[in-house]
Amino acid sequence: MKFQRPPTDGDGSTLYETVLEGGKHWSHVARRGSVLRLIDLTGGANLGMLFYNPQNPLERYNAPDTLKCQHTFKLTRGHCLYSDMGRIFCSIIADTVGWHDTVSGNANKALVAARWGLKSYQDHRNDWTQNGHDAFLVEGGKYGLGRRDLAANVNWFSKVAVDDAGAMRFDPANSPAGSSVELRFEMDTLVLLHSCPHPLDPATDYPRKPVALQFRKADPIAPDDACLNSRPENGRGFKNNEIYHQCAHGTGE
Amino acid sequence: MLKQSALAPETAVFREVIAAGDYWIRRIDKGQIFRIVDLEGNQAADTLFFNANDPAERYSAVDTIRLQGNVYLGLGSQLMSTECNVMLEIVADLVGRHDTLGGACATESNTVRYALDKRTMHACRDSWLLALAEHDELQLTKRDITHNSNFFMNVPVTRDGGLSFADGVSGPGKYVEMRAAMDVIALISNCPQLNNPCNAYNPTPIEVLIWDPA
């Protein structure tokens, strides 16, 4: 697939950038004080993501804790992503989309087969139809994680809204080409990610949407920081991180 | 939709009252009927299910809501596993709506939601951890503690993506009943939360009953 190189910040601040083609997976330890910018290059991307503490992977992203402490069902700028230990893995410092999903989970192999048909590696090489569930198992396995360690993930760029009766509806027009979201890491974080299709994507053909990843160093957190101040709960979350980083185990630098 | 059960409590093969703030863990065989009764109303029963024969397969809130296309649990809901197999199906319900988005309270999340000095208040995840420690024959640990269902709890989602903790829609004596579609281990924390209306600020006992298949 051909696509434009992602737009960089133009000031040389990008430390590393790469493109995750559609239907792939990767993992990375993001350092405290770094920013990961995600760019949906062609529109309609889905980027599944899970977060763990690399020093203690039993501490992991907790979607219910994240949603209830910020009284939200969607994720967007100003929100923080919490671990089950009351700490913030990362905060969303910029977002052109307005709604990212964290309640719909992943497609698995059976779903991909039923909706789009399976393309095997043997026949299709790198155009095989991978799925988010297996992607997380493979990437998690590299750190000793397995089935028991998976949790509700984020699906960046995807929107699933709910009506008054609770019915869920996927919005295929949520993320136009060039959409971006920026995650500032507030502690060292193991990030598992995949660009496999959202499980509710109704596309006729297996969606294969590339996402650009750009890493840079974060600016210091100002007293009027949007994520720190968006809710009093987040002030307490940042305080929990501060307490953690005071102990040797939590030294992120 | 509401539906009364035809089963009489006297014919149950198992009955036990769970005090507020306690845990309950027990195997439920495929085909058995499992009822949770909100004895005094507005209680929250934070419940996890594991495949008894392969506990790495367990209840999955996200797969459950996605596959039924609705974020609330109610009559007819099939509680799905992480492998997308049916674990249990709700076959009777006097409440109408149960939550599975809100997770369970924890001492750590209480520090964020309320105040740092609430860190010592009793919480569901502490109850679960004690349950797993006292039942180490099951070989379950913190790794296995995942996103649960909250029977009797009301967490409405709005069209614009908001989420709130509302007063319960449950009441004294209301119950939810489900049929096990596989052998499961049920783990309940009878929620001790004192800081929000999920228990009407007053944690109370619940009762669990099990019937053999007819």
Interface residues (C-beta under 8 A of the other chain):
Chain A: L58 N62 A63 P64 D65 L67 K68 C69 H71 T72 F73 K74 Y82 D84 M85 G86 R87 W99 V103 S104 G105 N108 A110 L111 G146 R147 R148 D149 L150 A151 A152 A161 V162 D163 D164 A165 G166 A167 M168 P199 L200 E233 N234 R236 G237 K239 N240
Chain B: A56 E57 S60 A61 V62 D63 I65 R66 G69 N70 V71 Y72 T82 E83 C84 R97 L101 G102 G103 A104 A106 E108 S109 N110 T111 V112 R113 A115 L116 R125 K142 R143 D144 T146 H147 V155 V157 T158 R159 G161 G162 L163 S164 F165
